[in-house]
Amino acid sequence: MTVNKNYIHSFCTIQKNTVFLNGEVVFTTEENSFADFSKKVYKHFEINYPKFFKMDNLSKLAFLGAELLLTAADENSAENNTALVFANKSSSLDTDVKYQSSISDSEDYYPSPAVFVYTLPNICLGEISIKHQLKSENSFFIFADYEPEFMENYCNILLENQKADRVLCGWVEYYNEEYKAFLCLVDKKGETEHNHEQLKKLYNK
């Protein structure tokens, strides 16, 4: 059986107040907090999605990475059958802690519903899907570390079984101001072959 090759169409890394697109720095700032940094990224790339400011930090991180990769891809695609496959190690723990704090700080023990909305890690997939009108496959996994072999296999299965025309996959980790997003857009065209060696190499850049 012949398996068609898949390719990394584009990739994005966000960490340490810097945004990399296809290996090149496209934005950096001296901001100390992720909240301030994310606002500047939003404004710099002229993103127009007011709901962004209501998101938790994990969703903002995922949203920004996805926006950089999907906006250009959407312009060149008649249909948007893009699957989402994300993973991290802390799940939604950063928001869970804030939610617990909202309960503890309330005299009447009424937790904040605005925070509760984001106490699942896959909510970030919903935010991206709404923005880009995606109705395709999406999954969020929890691993101790980034798993390039798993990402390679899962993406290839989706593409080979025609569950998606392309896959946005990667690692989106946020906890207590420590963060890293590494996202790849994988499809049938490109110059960089999609395999776990390449994914590991690009992740570690």
The 8 nearest C-alpha neighbors of each residue, nearest first, counted from 0:
[[1, 2, 3, 159, 4, 160, 156, 155],
 [2, 0, 3, 4, 159, 5, 155, 160],
 [3, 1, 4, 0, 159, 5, 155, 156],
 [4, 2, 1, 5, 159, 187, 155, 158],
 [3, 5, 2, 6, 187, 192, 193, 155],
 [4, 6, 187, 193, 186, 192, 3, 185],
 [5, 7, 192, 193, 189, 191, 186, 185],
 [8, 6, 185, 193, 191, 9, 184, 192],
 [7, 9, 189, 184, 185, 6, 186, 188],
 [10, 8, 184, 7, 183, 21, 68, 11],
 [11, 9, 183, 21, 182, 20, 184, 68],
 [10, 12, 20, 182, 19, 181, 21, 64],
 [13, 11, 181, 19, 180, 18, 182, 14],
 [14, 12, 18, 180, 179, 17, 19, 181],
 [13, 15, 179, 17, 16, 178, 12, 180],
 [14, 16, 17, 13, 178, 179, 177, 18],
 [17, 15, 14, 27, 28, 36, 30, 29],
 [18, 16, 27, 15, 14, 26, 13, 19],
 [17, 19, 13, 26, 25, 24, 12, 27],
 [18, 20, 24, 12, 23, 22, 11, 25],
 [19, 21, 11, 23, 22, 10, 25, 24],
 [22, 20, 10, 23, 9, 11, 19, 12],
 [21, 23, 20, 19, 24, 11, 10, 204],
 [22, 24, 19, 20, 21, 25, 18, 11],
 [25, 23, 19, 26, 18, 20, 22, 17],
 [24, 26, 19, 18, 23, 20, 27, 17],
 [27, 25, 18, 17, 24, 28, 19, 40],
 [26, 28, 17, 16, 18, 25, 29, 24],
 [27, 29, 30, 16, 17, 26, 36, 39],
 [28, 30, 31, 16, 27, 36, 17, 32],
 [29, 31, 28, 36, 32, 35, 16, 33],
 [32, 30, 29, 33, 35, 36, 16, 34],
 [33, 31, 34, 35, 30, 36, 176, 16],
 [32, 34, 36, 35, 37, 176, 31, 16],
 [33, 35, 32, 37, 36, 38, 56, 31],
 [36, 34, 38, 33, 32, 37, 30, 39],
 [35, 37, 33, 39, 38, 34, 30, 16],
 [36, 38, 40, 34, 39, 35, 33, 41],
 [39, 37, 41, 35, 40, 36, 42, 34],
 [38, 40, 42, 36, 41, 37, 43, 35],
 [39, 41, 43, 37, 38, 42, 44, 36],
 [42, 40, 38, 39, 46, 43, 44, 37],
 [41, 43, 45, 39, 40, 44, 38, 46],
 [44, 42, 40, 45, 41, 39, 46, 26],
 [43, 45, 42, 46, 41, 40, 67, 39],
 [46, 44, 42, 43, 41, 47, 40, 48],
 [47, 45, 41, 44, 48, 42, 43, 66],
 [46, 48, 45, 49, 41, 42, 51, 50],
 [47, 49, 50, 51, 46, 130, 52, 41],
 [50, 48, 51, 52, 47, 53, 46, 54],
 [51, 49, 52, 53, 48, 54, 126, 47],
 [52, 50, 49, 54, 53, 48, 59, 62],
 [51, 53, 50, 54, 49, 59, 38, 55],
 [54, 52, 50, 51, 55, 113, 49, 59],
 [55, 53, 51, 52, 58, 59, 56, 50],
 [54, 56, 58, 57, 59, 117, 53, 94],
 [55, 57, 59, 58, 60, 54, 173, 34],
 [58, 56, 60, 59, 173, 55, 61, 123],
 [59, 57, 123, 61, 60, 56, 55, 62],
 [60, 58, 56, 62, 57, 61, 54, 63],
 [59, 61, 57, 58, 63, 62, 56, 64],
 [62, 60, 58, 64, 59, 63, 65, 171],
 [61, 63, 59, 65, 60, 64, 58, 66],
 [64, 62, 66, 60, 65, 61, 59, 67],
 [65, 63, 61, 66, 67, 62, 11, 60],
 [66, 64, 62, 68, 63, 67, 69, 61],
 [65, 67, 63, 69, 64, 68, 70, 62],
 [66, 68, 64, 65, 69, 70, 63, 71],
 [69, 67, 65, 66, 70, 71, 72, 64],
 [68, 70, 72, 66, 71, 65, 73, 67],
 [71, 69, 73, 72, 66, 68, 67, 74],
 [70, 72, 74, 73, 69, 68, 75, 67],
 [71, 73, 69, 75, 74, 70, 76, 68],
 [74, 72, 76, 70, 75, 71, 69, 79],
 [73, 75, 71, 72, 76, 70, 77, 69],
 [76, 74, 73, 72, 77, 71, 78, 70],
 [77, 75, 73, 78, 74, 72, 79, 71],
 [76, 78, 79, 75, 73, 74, 80, 72],
 [79, 77, 76, 80, 73, 164, 81, 75],
 [78, 80, 81, 76, 133, 73, 77, 132],
 [81, 79, 163, 164, 135, 78, 82, 133],
 [80, 82, 165, 166, 79, 163, 164, 135],
 [81, 83, 166, 136, 135, 137, 163, 167],
 [82, 84, 137, 167, 166, 168, 138, 136],
 [85, 83, 168, 138, 137, 139, 167, 169],
 [86, 84, 139, 169, 168, 170, 140, 138],
 [85, 87, 140, 170, 139, 141, 171, 169],
 [86, 88, 172, 141, 171, 170, 142, 89],
 [89, 87, 142, 143, 141, 90, 144, 172],
 [90, 88, 92, 87, 91, 172, 174, 173],
 [89, 91, 120, 92, 88, 87, 141, 119],
 [92, 90, 120, 94, 119, 93, 118, 95],
 [93, 91, 95, 94, 90, 89, 96, 174],
 [94, 92, 174, 96, 95, 91, 175, 97],
 [93, 95, 97, 96, 92, 91, 118, 98],
 [96, 94, 92, 98, 97, 93, 118, 91],
 [97, 95, 99, 94, 98, 93, 92, 100],
 [98, 96, 100, 94, 95, 99, 101, 93],
 [99, 97, 95, 101, 100, 96, 114, 94],
 [100, 98, 96, 102, 101, 97, 95, 103],
 [99, 101, 97, 103, 102, 98, 104, 96],
 [102, 100, 98, 104, 110, 99, 103, 111],
 [103, 101, 110, 108, 99, 100, 105, 104],
 [102, 104, 100, 105, 101, 99, 108, 106],
 [105, 103, 101, 102, 100, 106, 108, 99],
 [104, 106, 108, 107, 102, 103, 109, 101],
 [107, 105, 108, 104, 103, 109, 102, 101],
 [106, 108, 105, 109, 102, 110, 104, 103],
 [109, 107, 105, 102, 106, 110, 103, 104],
 [108, 110, 107, 102, 105, 111, 101, 106],
 [111, 109, 102, 101, 108, 112, 98, 105],
 [110, 112, 113, 114, 101, 115, 109, 98],
 [113, 111, 115, 114, 116, 110, 98, 109],
 [114, 112, 111, 115, 116, 117, 53, 54],
 [113, 115, 112, 116, 111, 117, 98, 94],
 [116, 114, 112, 118, 117, 113, 98, 111],
 [117, 115, 114, 113, 118, 112, 119, 122],
 [118, 116, 115, 119, 114, 122, 55, 94],
 [119, 117, 115, 95, 91, 116, 94, 120],
 [118, 120, 117, 91, 121, 122, 90, 116],
 [121, 119, 91, 90, 122, 123, 118, 117],
 [120, 122, 123, 124, 139, 119, 125, 138],
 [123, 121, 125, 124, 120, 119, 117, 126],
 [122, 124, 58, 126, 121, 125, 127, 61],
 [125, 123, 127, 121, 122, 126, 128, 83],
 [124, 126, 128, 122, 123, 127, 129, 121],
 [125, 127, 123, 129, 124, 128, 130, 122],
 [128, 126, 130, 124, 125, 129, 62, 131],
 [129, 127, 133, 125, 131, 132, 126, 130],
 [128, 130, 132, 126, 127, 131, 125, 133],
 [129, 131, 127, 128, 132, 126, 48, 133],
 [130, 132, 128, 133, 129, 127, 69, 79],
 [133, 131, 129, 128, 130, 134, 79, 127],
 [134, 132, 128, 131, 135, 129, 79, 81],
 [135, 133, 132, 128, 136, 80, 81, 82],
 [134, 136, 82, 133, 80, 81, 137, 163],
 [135, 137, 82, 83, 138, 134, 162, 163],
 [138, 136, 83, 82, 84, 135, 124, 139],
 [137, 139, 84, 83, 85, 140, 136, 121],
 [138, 140, 85, 86, 121, 84, 141, 137],
 [141, 139, 86, 85, 142, 138, 87, 84],
 [140, 142, 87, 88, 86, 90, 139, 143],
 [143, 141, 88, 144, 87, 140, 145, 86],
 [142, 144, 88, 141, 145, 87, 89, 146],
 [145, 143, 142, 146, 88, 87, 141, 86],
 [144, 146, 147, 170, 142, 143, 87, 86],
 [145, 147, 149, 148, 144, 150, 142, 199],
 [148, 146, 195, 150, 149, 198, 199, 151],
 [149, 147, 195, 151, 150, 146, 152, 194],
 [148, 150, 152, 147, 151, 146, 153, 195],
 [151, 149, 147, 153, 148, 152, 154, 146],
 [150, 152, 148, 154, 149, 194, 195, 153],
 [153, 151, 155, 149, 150, 154, 156, 148],
 [152, 154, 156, 150, 155, 151, 149, 157],
 [155, 153, 157, 156, 151, 152, 150, 158],
 [154, 156, 158, 152, 157, 153, 159, 151],
 [157, 155, 159, 153, 154, 158, 160, 152],
 [158, 156, 162, 154, 160, 155, 159, 163],
 [157, 159, 161, 155, 160, 163, 156, 162],
 [158, 160, 156, 161, 157, 155, 3, 162],
 [159, 161, 157, 158, 162, 156, 163, 155],
 [162, 160, 158, 163, 159, 157, 164, 156],
 [161, 163, 157, 160, 158, 164, 136, 159],
 [164, 162, 161, 165, 80, 158, 81, 82],
 [165, 163, 80, 81, 158, 186, 161, 166],
 [164, 166, 186, 81, 163, 185, 82, 158],
 [167, 165, 82, 185, 81, 184, 83, 168],
 [168, 166, 184, 83, 183, 82, 84, 185],
 [169, 167, 84, 85, 183, 182, 83, 166],
 [168, 170, 182, 85, 181, 183, 86, 84],
 [169, 171, 86, 181, 87, 180, 85, 172],
 [172, 170, 180, 87, 179, 61, 86, 181],
 [171, 173, 87, 179, 178, 180, 170, 88],
 [174, 172, 178, 57, 177, 179, 171, 176],
 [173, 175, 93, 177, 176, 178, 89, 172],
 [174, 176, 177, 93, 173, 178, 92, 94],
 [177, 175, 174, 178, 33, 173, 32, 56],
 [178, 176, 174, 175, 173, 179, 172, 15],
 [179, 177, 173, 172, 14, 176, 174, 180],
 [178, 180, 14, 172, 13, 171, 181, 173],
 [179, 181, 171, 13, 12, 170, 172, 182],
 [180, 182, 12, 170, 169, 11, 202, 171],
 [181, 183, 169, 11, 168, 10, 180, 170],
 [184, 182, 10, 168, 167, 9, 185, 169],
 [183, 185, 167, 9, 8, 166, 7, 10],
 [184, 186, 7, 166, 165, 8, 6, 183],
 [185, 187, 165, 6, 5, 188, 8, 164],
 [188, 186, 5, 6, 189, 4, 185, 165],
 [189, 187, 186, 6, 8, 5, 190, 7],
 [188, 190, 6, 8, 191, 7, 187, 192],
 [189, 191, 192, 6, 188, 7, 8, 193],
 [192, 190, 7, 6, 189, 193, 8, 197],
 [191, 193, 6, 7, 194, 5, 190, 4],
 [192, 194, 6, 7, 5, 191, 197, 151],
 [195, 193, 197, 196, 151, 192, 198, 148],
 [194, 196, 147, 198, 148, 197, 151, 199],
 [197, 195, 199, 198, 194, 200, 147, 148],
 [198, 196, 200, 199, 195, 194, 201, 193],
 [197, 199, 195, 201, 200, 196, 147, 202],
 [198, 200, 202, 196, 197, 201, 147, 195],
 [201, 199, 197, 203, 198, 202, 196, 204],
 [200, 202, 204, 198, 203, 199, 197, 22],
 [203, 201, 199, 200, 204, 198, 181, 12],
 [202, 204, 200, 201, 199, 198, 181, 197],
 [203, 201, 202, 200, 22, 199, 12, 19]]
